[in-house]
Amino acid sequence: MNRTEFIIVTAIILFVAFTLGWFAHWMIHRFTKVSGGEMGEIDKMAQSLHEAEETRDQAITYLQQREAEMSNQLHQTEAELRAAMDGLRDARTEAEELRAYIERTNAG
């Protein structure tokens, strides 16, 4: 094979490779092309997703506020319970002291 034949064969091989590459590129874009109707559907889905995310964020904010309120109410209730228990303990102690005093008075 002389030099001219080698150049022609190389040119043909490169042309065939270019043609196959172009055809593959065309086929990929042909099958992955999104139609106008599909774009509308994608836009609707994106809008629905955005609305769902906003709703989720609002729900999270509401739950955090509610949790803070409930936690505050729990702390207040626990403080009231401790105060009531302290008062009850003091009352029991006082009642025991009064019983002991009455028993000493009756015995003596």
C-alpha positions as a printed Julia matrix, in Angstrom:
108×3 Matrix{Float64}:
   0.0    0.0     0.0
   1.52   3.28   -1.05
   1.26   6.62    0.6
  -1.79   7.84   -1.36
  -3.81   4.69   -0.66
  -2.92   4.94    3.05
  -4.17   8.57    3.15
  -7.4    7.66    1.36
  -8.07   4.67    3.64
  -7.33   6.8     6.73
  -9.66   9.55    5.42
 -12.44   7.01    4.81
 -12.0    5.5     8.3
 -12.1    8.97    9.9
 -15.17   9.92    7.84
 -16.96   6.71    8.86
 -16.03   7.33   12.52
 -17.32  10.91   12.25
 -20.54   9.72   10.61
 -21.12   7.06   13.28
 -20.46   9.61   16.04
 -22.84  12.12   14.49
 -25.51   9.45   14.05
 -25.13   8.3    17.67
 -25.38  11.92   18.86
 -28.51  12.45   16.76
 -30.1    9.25   18.07
 -29.39  10.13   21.71
 -30.93  13.59   21.33
 -33.86  12.18   19.4
 -34.77   9.72   22.17
 -34.05  12.01   25.08
 -35.81  15.06   23.64
 -38.58  16.34   25.93
 -41.81  17.38   24.23
 -43.81  20.5    25.07
 -46.54  18.5    26.81
 -43.98  16.78   28.97
 -42.44  20.14   29.85
 -45.84  21.33   31.05
 -46.18  18.24   33.17
 -42.68  18.71   34.56
 -43.54  22.33   35.42
 -46.7   21.19   37.23
 -44.72  18.59   39.15
 -42.11  21.2    40.1
 -44.84  23.56   41.32
 -46.47  20.75   43.33
 -43.12  19.85   44.85
 -42.5   23.49   45.79
 -45.93  23.73   47.44
 -45.35  20.45   49.29
 -42.01  21.72   50.58
 -43.63  24.95   51.8
 -46.37  22.97   53.54
 -43.75  20.71   55.14
 -41.8   23.75   56.36
 -44.96  25.27   57.84
 -45.79  21.97   59.55
 -42.29  21.73   60.99
 -42.51  25.3    62.3
 -45.92  24.6    63.86
 -44.66  21.42   65.5
 -41.6   23.19   66.89
 -43.79  25.95   68.37
 -46.22  23.4    69.8
 -43.37  21.38   71.26
 -41.95  24.51   72.92
 -45.38  25.35   74.38
 -45.86  21.81   75.67
 -42.36  21.73   77.15
 -43.0   25.03   78.92
 -46.33  23.75   80.24
 -44.65  20.54   81.43
 -42.0   22.51   83.34
 -44.69  24.66   84.95
 -46.69  21.59   85.95
 -43.61  19.92   87.4
 -42.84  23.06   89.41
 -46.43  23.14   90.72
 -46.19  19.45   91.61
 -42.95  19.99   93.54
 -44.55  22.89   95.41
 -47.62  20.8    96.23
 -45.46  17.88   97.39
 -43.42  20.21   99.59
 -46.63  21.64  101.05
 -47.99  18.14  101.67
 -44.74  17.07  103.33
 -44.85  20.13  105.58
 -48.51  19.44  106.42
 -47.74  15.81  107.3
 -44.84  16.88  109.48
 -47.03  19.42  111.24
 -49.8   16.83  111.71
 -47.3   14.35  113.22
 -46.03  17.06  115.57
 -49.6   17.9   116.62
 -50.39  14.2   117.24
 -47.24  13.84  119.32
 -48.16  16.99  121.28
 -51.71  15.73  121.89
 -50.45  12.33  123.02
 -47.98  13.97  125.42
 -50.68  16.25  126.74
 -53.15  13.38  127.27
 -50.51  11.17  128.82
 -49.23  13.8   131.2
